[in-house]
Amino acid sequence: MPVAGWDFSWFDGRASEERPPWGYARILGTRMAALAGVPGAAALDLQTGGGEVLATIPAGPPILAATESWPPNISVACRNLAPLGARVVPVAGALADLPFADASFDLIVSRHPVAVRWDEVARTLKPGETYLSQDVGHGSVRELTEFMMGPQPEQDGPTRAPRWSVRDAEAAGLTVVDLREFHGRMEFYDVAAVVHFLRKVIWIVPGFTTAAYRDRLRALHERIAAEGPFAATSVRFLIEARNPA
């Protein structure tokens, strides 16, 4: 199965995941629609993947852009975002400089960013405007990582815990105005779902291939057959930060 983009519909009937109560896509749609009738308003979606989430908004501002670094995703994003008139801008990676002028955007958003250049967010946001993202939190799907790779050591330095995002956002001069965290249940009903998930979400088991992990996959298949779905915990947090006027 192809793994480009962030369309997870293939998992229907094979895996499930509890969603955070705040409804990121709904918030995103409301914020974008509020800019639709504002002359000169501009918004940016960072690390858009295949543009699947941004494509759900009912309306967007006059200027709408998205960044992406993985070439297979770029073509998917261009196709998905064409109806919105959005411009998909290739970048070198999650930590690359943003190819936009200072104070370009009224709203910057991101869903599950790999990393955030808070200094670049602050630079490209207009004064008084907002950055909003839903992030993958520290230890998400750790149960699957450790089943495949064994116990993992705790990190000594910064992790994906929300407090580090708050620290970095404030260091860049932004003010955090909302922060929420959620732990939800994830279940895999067969080993095919696990394989597809690990090929698609590559940081859960770095360097994953079916050949390298064949024995662990067989053990997982046998466990699911004997005990039912394999359960893990997904961790998400919502963060909103404002650029002071």
Residue, then its C-alpha position, 0 to 999 in steps of 0.5 A: m500500500p502507498v504511504a504518501g500523505w496522511d489519509f488513514s482511511w485504509f485502517d477502517g476495520r483494522a485499527s482505531e484511535e480515540r480522538p481528542p475532545w477539542g476537535y482540531a479539524r473543526i477549530l481549524g475550519t472555524r479559524m480559516a473561515a473567519l479569514a475568508g472575507v478579510p481583504g489581504a488575509a493570509a494563512l499558512d499550514l506547516q508540514t501539511g503532509g498530503g494536505e488532507v486536514l487543510a483540505t477539509i476547511p469550508a473556506g480559506p483566506p484570500i492567500l493560503a499556503a502550505t509547506e511540505s518537505w517529503p516529495p511524495n507528499i507534495s504532489v498529493a498536497c497539490r492535488n488535494l489543496a487545488p480546490l482551495g487555491a492554496r500554494v504548496v511550497p516545498v521546503a528542505g525539512a521541518l527545521a528549514d527557514l520558512p521562505f516567506a517575508d516577515a509578518s506575512f500571515d494572520l494565522i499559522v497552523s500545523r497538525h502533528p509537526v515533526a518539529v517547530r521552528w518557533d523563531e520562524v513562526a514568530r518572524t512570519l506571524k503578523p503582530g497580534e496574530t496566532y499559531l495553532s497546532q495539534d502535536v504528538g506528545h511524548g511517549s505516544v504509542r510507546e507500547l508498540t515501540e517497546f514491543m518491537m524494539g524492547p524497553q527504551p531509555e528515558q531521554d535526559g534532555p527535551t522531549r515532545a512533552p508540552r512544557w518544552s514547546v511552551r518554553d521554546a515558544e516563549a523564548a521566541g517571543l510568543t505568548v502561549v494562550d491555550l494548552r491542552e493534553f489528551h491520552g487516548r486508546m489506540e487499537f490494532y486489530d491485525v498485524a497488517a495494520v501494524v505494518h502499514f502504520l510503522r511504514k507510514v509513521i516512521w518515527i515509532v520504530p525508526g528504520f522499520t522494515t518487515a524483514a528486519y522485524r519479521d520475528r516480532l511481527r509474528a509474535l505480535h500476530e500470535r498475540i493478537a490472535a490469542e488475546g485480541p487487539f493490541a492496545a497502545t496509548s496515543v498522546r496529543f496536545l493542542i497549543e495556541a500561541r500569539n505574537p504580541a502586538 
